[in-house]
Structures are given as C-alpha cells and as structure tokens.
Amino acid sequence: MENKTEIKDSSVRNRILWLLVIASRLIVGATFIFSGFVKAIDPTGSAIKFEEYFSVLGIGFLSPLSLFFGVVLAAFEFLLGINTLLGSYRKLTSWLVLLVMCFMTPLTLYLAIADPVSDCGCFGDALVLTNWETFFKNVFLLIPVLFLVRYNSLVKGVYNKSVQWLTVLYSLLFALALAWFGVYFQPILDFRPYKVGVNILEAISGGNIDAGDDYLFVYEKGGIRKEFSLDDIPMNDTTWVFVDRIEKKNISDKKKSSIEDFIIRSGEDDVDIARDILEDPQYTFLLLTPSLENADESEIDKINDLYDYALAYGYNFYCVTASSDSAIAVWQDNTGADYPFYRMDETTIKTIIRGNPGVMLLHKGTIIWKQLPSHLPDEAQLNDEIENLPIGRTWVYDGSKNLGILVSIYAVPMFILLLTEKTVAAIIGKIREARQKRREKNLLWYLRKNKSNSYFII
C-alpha cells in the first residue's frame, strides 16, 4: 500500500514539475524572443540606446561599435528565447540565460537607482518600461530561470537533438535578415509614433506643437551637466554634448500627445515654424540629419537631384538638423547645399527616421514615406509632377500584415522541419556517414602511400 502511495505521489510530483517546466519555458522564452525580435526589427534604435549607455558610463570610444552591439544582442536574445521555448540544448541554454540575468539584474538595479538614462531600451520602442519596472521584471524572471536550470532536463525538446542545430541556424539567419532590412531600408515594423500615413497635426493633441516645453534637455561640457529648456538649448556652442531628455514633473497630469516635440525652429529668429510646414498644402521634402558632422555624404548627388527637382516643380525642400551653424557651414561647403536649414531636437530626429541622413516626404502634415538617400530615385526618374511619379504615392503601412508576413516566413519552415525531422535526421546521418567513410578512405590511401616511409613514424 505504501509503495502504491509513493508511486502515485511521485507521478503527481513529476506531472507538476512537467507543467512548471513548460510554463517556465513559455515565460522566459517569450520574453527573450520578444526582446530580441523588436531589437532586430530596429537595430539602429538599439545602437542609439547603446550610444546613450556609452556616453553616461564614460566609454564613448565604443560608440562606433554601437550598431554591431545592437545586432549581436538582438540575435543572441532571439536565439536564447527560441532555444528556451523549444527546449533545445536544454542545459547550455538554461545556463546562458542565467548568466544573462545575473548580468542584467544588477545593471538594471543600478539604472533604477542612478537613473542615468530614461529607460533601458530592453524592448526598444515597442514597449517602454521605466528603469524600476525593468528591474522588477528581471527579478520576476529569475524565478523561472533558476527553475529551468534545475529541472529543464526533465522535459524533452520539441525537436530531436539531431536537427536542433538547424533551428538555431535558421533563427540566426532570420534575426540577421531582420536587422539587415532595418538598417538598409527602414524597420519593417514601426513602433514609433511617426509612422507612414500618420498626420502629424492630427496626432498632436489639440494641435499643440509646443509639447517640447514639457521637457528639460541635459547637456554636458567638461564633466559638468546642465539642464536647459527648449528655448535655451546651446545650439551654437558645440562644446555642449547632448546627454538626455527629462520630462518635467509638473505636467504629469497633463494629457500628452502621441507625437511629441515636433518643433522646427528657424535659425535666424529661433521661431517655431513646424505648424507652417505641416499646414502647407504643397509637398515638403525634409532632409533629416541629427548630426551633419557624422552624416553620410555618399549619396549627396541624389539629395541634390531631389532638391533640384523640388525647386523646379515648386515643392518645399528643407534640411532639419540638430547641428550648429559651423557644422551647417561645413556641410554647405562640402556638398554645395543651397536648401534652407532649420533645427530640431536630436532625439526627435532620431525618433522620426533611422539613418543619418534620411528623407521624409510630407503632404498637408501627412507622412507620405520615409527612406534613406540611397533609395531615392535617380535624376532621370524625376521627370514629372510628383502626383504622377512613384515617389508621390503614399506607402501604406500595415503593421498587422507585416507582422503576419514575418511570422509566416519564420514559422512555416520551422513547422515543415518539425513534420519531416526524422527524414531530415536520416539524410543528415547519411551525409555524416558518407563524410566519415571518405575520411577513412583518404586516411587509408595516405597510409598505404607512405607505407614505405613508415619508419619515420615514432
């Protein structure tokens, strides 16, 4: 009777452990997949966040590697999430996840206490958490992670061991492809408020374009940090370096718009002309560059051709930058730029478009498209009014459709592999066997050829 009770208790315990392992895999796996996925979608956004970290930590010399770190982190998190969810390489994956959490949890605690950056950027622009929310999220995740380190081996993986490397390889290629698309074009999923098709005037609550007055801007010079209001930003003093943007505490109860800080200031009188540009019935090309000093000049001919086209057909063309007058003068000398220059907050420019520079087309306040200069049409293609050309057509952004396409691209091959894994494993086994026989044959041939010289072998 006691044996039967013990067996029953053991069965119940194993079933509970099995369920807890599955639940832990779902929680940890989904979190890491989501984190890696949104970073891979927008690697430039991750690079911007890395630059913030490097700046506040005093290791700005690493900034040129920010994009590389962003891509690597995205792919690494995505792979850990997929392996955790599928139960692939159970022990190795569990320990790697634990190592990541042991590094990130103290780091997010420091960020929560010191508050050097406004948010950690763990989930990109898709889900913005405060530093304390991020820390408590990591503390919560440590529970299932520690559980998986102890019990993950109790539940088999979804795929057989012989084909698990294929799921890792495909997941890596998928993440890298997303990152490449986000860098070379624009993010296929746009989690920012400035999406294609958005009317900026309508998106701003009450048409209030002065939302930037709700923030203080932190700049640093000579190791000393100072807070400036929007009107007092030292635009003409390049010795001040932008560090962070802080929301004023006295506006916490004020309704905020979905698009903030869209403020374009004239260089001559520092007047906000954003409303004039947005309400202009004519098409407006905005050349957006957060830093003219670091802007890519390789496609300057296409930019100048577009400006000439706008000039010829009566369209607006402005350069909007956060750079100083001296940087603007250097850019004009190097590129022959004749178009007007206006100023905007650097963070806002980086939020609007990925790339330095990037081009955005507006019509009556609506974003028609955003793209990098390398994808602008050639001079020969700019031969008619904009309504009759491809560049005059609004790019329809459908996030749900794009997400569905991405899920299909990833899930369909993975599902096919799951259905055919035995066949695939057999093919892989035969290939390995053939390679082994080839090696043995080559070794035997080598030994026979050198048989007469065998006395050299000690």
Buried (B, 14 or more C-beta within 10 A) or exposed (E): EEEEEEEEEEEEEEEEBEEBBEEBBEBBBEBBBBBBBBBBBBBBBBBBBBBBBBBBEEEEEBBEBBBEBBBBBBBBBBBBBBBBBBBBBBEEBBBBBBEBBEEBBEBBBEBBEEBBBBBBBBBBBBEBBBBBBBBBBBEEBBEBBBBBBEBBEEBEBBBBEBBBEBBBEBBBEBBBBBBEBBBEBBBBBBBBBBBBBBBBBBBBBEBBBBBBBBBBBBBBEEEEBBEBEBEEBBBEEBEBEBBBBEEEEEEEEEEEBEBBBBBBBBBEEEEBBBBEBBEBEBBBBBBBBBBBBEBEEEBBBBBBBBBBBBEEEEBBBBBBBBBBEEBBEBBBEEBEBEBEBBBBBBBBBBBBBBBBBBBBBBBBBBBBBBBBBEEBBEBEEBEEEBEEBEBBEEBEBEEEEBBEEBEEEBEEBBEEBBEEBEEBBEEBEEEEEEEEEEEEEEEEEEEEEEEEEEEEEE
